[in-house]
């Protein structure tokens, strides 16, 4: 099963995307705190990461470093 990590500052958007993808058979993990992204990526080893590019600059830097 393919794993998708969704990083969205607005949890409702991440949940909506997650529900849609889960219905297609993907394992979806939405997180609303970008500061946790590196740890979750390390543990989960997702096949795909969907990142909200409109999260604030400080939190985006945690993910993209």
C-alpha positions as CSV (number, residue, x, y, z in Angstrom):
1,X,0.0,0.0,0.0
2,X,1.4,3.4,-1.0
3,X,1.8,5.9,1.8
4,X,1.1,9.6,1.4
5,X,2.0,12.3,3.9
6,X,-0.1,15.5,3.7
7,X,1.3,18.6,5.4
8,X,-1.3,21.3,5.6
9,X,-1.5,24.2,8.0
10,X,-5.3,24.1,7.7
11,X,-6.2,20.7,9.0
12,X,-9.6,20.6,7.3
13,X,-7.9,20.8,3.9
14,X,-5.5,18.0,4.7
15,X,-8.4,15.8,6.0
16,X,-10.4,16.4,2.8
17,X,-7.5,15.4,0.6
18,X,-6.8,12.5,2.9
19,X,-10.4,11.2,2.7
20,X,-10.3,11.4,-1.1
21,X,-7.0,9.6,-1.4
22,X,-7.9,6.9,1.2
23,X,-11.0,6.1,-0.7
24,X,-8.6,5.2,-3.6
25,X,-6.7,2.8,-1.4
26,X,-3.8,4.9,-0.2
27,X,-2.6,5.0,3.4
28,X,-2.8,8.7,4.2
29,X,-1.3,10.5,7.2
30,X,-2.3,14.2,7.5
31,X,-0.3,16.5,9.8
32,X,-1.1,20.1,10.6
33,X,2.1,21.0,12.2
34,X,4.9,21.4,9.7
35,X,7.5,21.4,12.5
36,X,6.8,17.6,12.9
37,X,7.3,16.9,9.2
38,X,10.9,15.7,9.4
39,X,10.3,13.3,12.2
40,X,7.2,11.9,10.5
41,X,9.0,11.5,7.2
42,X,11.8,9.7,8.9
43,X,9.4,7.3,10.7
44,X,6.8,6.8,8.0
45,X,9.0,6.8,4.8
46,X,6.1,8.0,2.6
47,X,6.0,7.4,-1.1
48,X,4.6,10.9,-1.6
49,X,4.5,14.2,0.4
50,X,1.9,16.8,-0.4
51,X,3.0,20.1,1.1
52,X,1.0,23.3,1.5
53,X,3.3,25.9,-0.1
54,X,1.3,28.7,1.6
55,X,2.2,27.8,5.1
56,X,4.2,30.5,6.8
57,X,7.9,31.0,5.9
58,X,9.2,29.9,9.3
59,X,7.3,26.5,9.4
60,X,8.0,25.9,5.7
61,X,11.7,26.0,6.5
62,X,11.4,23.1,8.9
63,X,10.1,20.9,6.1
64,X,12.4,22.0,3.3
65,X,15.8,22.1,5.1
